[in-house]
Each structure stands twice: as C-alpha cells, then as structure tokens.
C-alpha cells in the first residue's frame, strides 16, 4: 500500500522531469503518450466524417484522370486534392490508413514545434515539454487525430515559423531565409486557402522585429506567390485558367461558413486548454522576466494568435480541427508557465490536471454526455439507398449517404460551381463541357431531384436519350433495372 501511494505521488513529478531533459529520444515518449491518449478515440469512433468522404471522392476523381477545376468542379485546394489522391491510391476508402497518416502528421507537428523552440532558445532551458503539451492539445477532439488538410497545412506553417525565427534571431544578410518563409506560406495556401492570412502575420512580424527592408518584403511576396505562379502557368498551358480562377480562387475567397459542432460541445472541448492558457498569461505577466529576444518571440506568438483568429473567421468549415492553428501560441505560453513555476509539485499537478481534463472533456463530448449527438453535422448520415456500387452523377447538392455507397461520376461535384453549366447548357462552352464529362466519366445513374438533366434534351439529344427517368434518378437504358433494389 505504501509503495502504491509512493508511485501515485511520484508519477506526476517523473513525467514533468522526464520531458524537461533536452534529449531527442524524449520524442519517442511523446509519440507513446500521444498514441495512448488517442487510443480511446480510435476505439470509440462515431463514424465517417463528411471531410473524410469528401477526401475519398476528391482522391478518386484525381486518380481517375479528371483535371482539377476544369474537369472536377470542386474548390478543394490543389495540394489537398493531390494528397488525397495519393492516400486514395495507397488506402482506397480504408479509413484506418488515412487516420494513421493523420496521427503521424500530428506527432510531426508536436516534434517540429518542440525542436523549433529548442533551436531558437525560446526558454531559459532546452526542453521537450512543449512537444508534450502540443500532443496533449492534439487529443482534445477525436477529429484532430484523423487526417485532414489542416494537419498538413499547419505543418507547413510551422516550417515557415522556423524561418521567421531565424530572421528575427540572426537578422541574416542572406535573403534566402525570407524567400523560403514566403514559399512555405504559399504552399500552405495550396493546402488550406484561408492560410493566406499568415502571410500578413509574417510580414508584420518581420517588419516589427527583424527590420524588414523593401527588398526582403519583395522577396517574401515573391516566395509566397511562386507556388501560385507555377499553378497558374500550368493551367495557362492547358488553356484552363478560366476554370482555375472560378473554381479555386473565386470559390475560396470570402468569409467562412458556420460551425459544424454544437457550441456547448465546443466550449467543453476548448475549456480546459483555454483555462490553462489564461492562467499562463496571468502568471507570465506577474512573474516572468524576459530577455529582449524572448520578449520578441512572445509578441510574435501573440501575433500568430491574432492571425489564427482571423483565419478561423475565413475557414470554410469550422470544426475542432480548424482550431489547430491556435496550438503553437497556446503551447508556447502553457509550457512557459510550467517551466516558470518555482514549486515543481505545483507544475506537476497542473500538467497532470491538464492531461486528465483534456481526456475527460473530449470523451464526455464524444460519448454524448454534454449534448446528444454533438458531431451529427460533421458525420455522414447513413441512408437506405436504391442505388449501390454504381457510378453516380449528382445534379444537386451532394447526398453523403448516397455517395458513401457509390462512386462519383462526371465533372460536377460542388453544385454551387456546377449549377450555371446545367442551367445554361445551350452555351457552346457548357455543352462541350457536359459532352466531355459524359465521354470521360460516364455515369451509370444520375441523381436529379429537380429534373435538370432534361435541360440538355434539345442540346445533347444523343446523351439524353441514353437514360430514362425513374423517380429522382436517371438510369442508363441498357442497365436500367439491373443491380439495384427499390
């Protein structure tokens, strides 16, 4: 009994002391802790996310030879779509494979951020504690340990942050540092378009703390625009710049959408990290004594926090995963506070309380103890379908339950982008596009609840006459009545 009490009392102290040691092998322990904390989410997964299904479909479209934006009407950024295509080629629709990649990306972010803070001497001691704190924040919600474009894009943001810290710390005469920072930020916008906000964050941070010159400002902008210039050049050579501008740039420009999670659930998920974040701000204001360089890094983190808030308002779909851009500044301040506390037993208790609080709050929301079915707007709702294992074209907003058991055919996925083509099929460009869609990716079934397919009866009669209508669906005449049940 005495031995058991000793172990329980000493475990928190061992955890904090273990991760304060500057030893790269501590990252293996971070990986183990992250796996243990993520395991309950993997064992009690609520189902397929809409985001997962969208990535499956986008990957299948790209692997099927359809060119983004001109032959695949969707606003998904190109790097996100190409990454989805690579994962679809490797794993198909096998979700555990995708989730494993997401887990690795989350761990890489924790490791990279911890390494950045050590390399740039952000604290008075070199420690892997920030990597542990980042990993703890990463298990706040079950969707954070699944693959998402945000996980990939935010990793690029961290690499850009490393370049910014290099410039702030050394004020190097070499101009390639600023160019690389801009290039990484540009790549991040080709994964999550709303990350363009962080370009302005970088420019302001360098202007305030690195004596940014006009020449380096131009280099930062050049690096940022370079990936986009390459993309535009490719589409110019394909003579498809019109569709790139409409279906990617214009479609992604604007304010974001609504939250896809209940607000009460969001408060519970973010409550524990927010509580420790606010405590850290208060304690740092009261107790911390910064060097000039450390003060600059702290201010850069607050600028990042503002940029993350602006990006959140621009995000197309707001889920707990969207909040991952808040992790670096929150991790930085919480870790600073834990290292600053003189009485180590208090720091140990705070660390263990945060771990326990994050786990309990995440599981409470997932299991419906806070509100019933909190993730229903994020999940694919299964529905009985008379069409299964077919190639289906959607002439309406995509029905996730239908696409879960079928493959997307044709060029038209995002109906907001496709509607004009089908409402004006008499235009030569639209008629040619529809004809090419059926020639390249002919559907077995067309889902058409509003009878839009009939619009092409006089323009493309050869295509129209191949199908007959039955309820909300059009079936190919040679296959109608086969392999589907009412």
GIRA-V119949 format. One record per backbone hydrogen bond with DSSP energy under -1.0 kcal/mol. CO is the residue of the C=O (numbers start at 1). NH is the residue of the N-H. If there is no record, write none. Layout:
co:nh
CO:NH
CO:NH
This chain:
co:nh
1:5
2:6
3:7
4:8
5:9
6:10
7:11
10:14
11:15
12:16
13:17
14:18
15:19
16:20
19:128
21:23
23:26
24:27
25:28
26:30
27:31
28:32
29:33
30:34
31:35
32:36
33:37
34:38
35:39
38:42
39:43
40:44
48:380
49:53
50:54
51:55
52:56
53:57
54:58
55:59
56:60
57:61
58:62
59:63
60:64
61:66
62:65
67:71
68:70
72:69
72:74
73:414
77:81
78:82
79:83
80:84
81:85
82:86
83:87
84:88
85:89
86:90
87:91
88:92
91:94
93:95
94:98
95:99
96:100
97:101
98:102
99:103
100:104
101:105
102:106
103:107
104:108
105:109
106:110
107:111
108:112
109:113
110:114
111:115
112:116
113:117
114:118
115:119
116:120
117:122
118:121
128:132
129:133
130:134
131:135
132:136
133:137
134:138
136:139
137:140
141:144
148:152
149:153
150:154
152:156
153:157
154:158
155:159
156:160
157:161
158:162
159:163
160:164
161:165
162:166
163:167
164:168
165:169
166:170
167:171
175:179
176:180
177:181
178:182
179:183
180:184
181:185
182:186
183:187
184:188
185:189
188:191
188:192
190:79
190:80
192:195
193:196
194:197
195:198
196:199
197:201
198:202
199:203
200:204
201:205
202:206
203:207
204:208
205:209
206:210
206:212
213:217
214:218
215:219
216:220
217:221
218:222
219:223
220:224
221:225
222:226
225:229
226:230
227:231
228:232
229:233
230:234
231:235
232:236
233:237
234:238
235:240
236:239
240:244
241:245
242:246
243:247
244:248
244:249
245:250
248:252
258:318
262:266
263:267
264:268
265:269
266:270
267:271
270:274
271:275
272:276
273:277
274:278
275:279
276:280
277:281
278:282
279:283
280:284
281:285
282:286
283:287
284:288
291:295
292:296
293:297
294:298
295:299
296:300
297:301
298:302
299:303
300:304
301:305
302:306
303:307
304:308
305:309
306:310
307:311
308:312
309:313
311:315
313:256
315:257
318:260
319:322
320:323
321:324
323:326
324:327
326:330
327:331
328:332
329:333
330:334
331:335
332:336
333:337
334:338
335:339
336:340
337:341
342:344
343:346
343:347
344:348
345:349
346:350
347:351
348:352
349:353
350:354
351:355
352:356
353:357
354:358
355:359
356:360
357:361
358:362
359:363
360:364
361:365
362:366
363:367
364:369
365:368
373:376
374:262
375:378
375:379
378:50
390:407
391:444
391:445
392:409
393:447
399:403
400:404
405:389
407:392
411:73
414:418
415:419
418:422
419:423
420:424
424:427
427:431
428:432
429:433
430:434
431:435
432:436
433:437
434:438
435:439
436:440
437:441
444:476
445:393
446:474
447:395
448:451
452:455
453:456
454:457
456:460
460:464
461:465
463:466
464:467
466:477
468:475
470:473
472:448
473:470
474:446
475:468
476:479
476:480
479:482
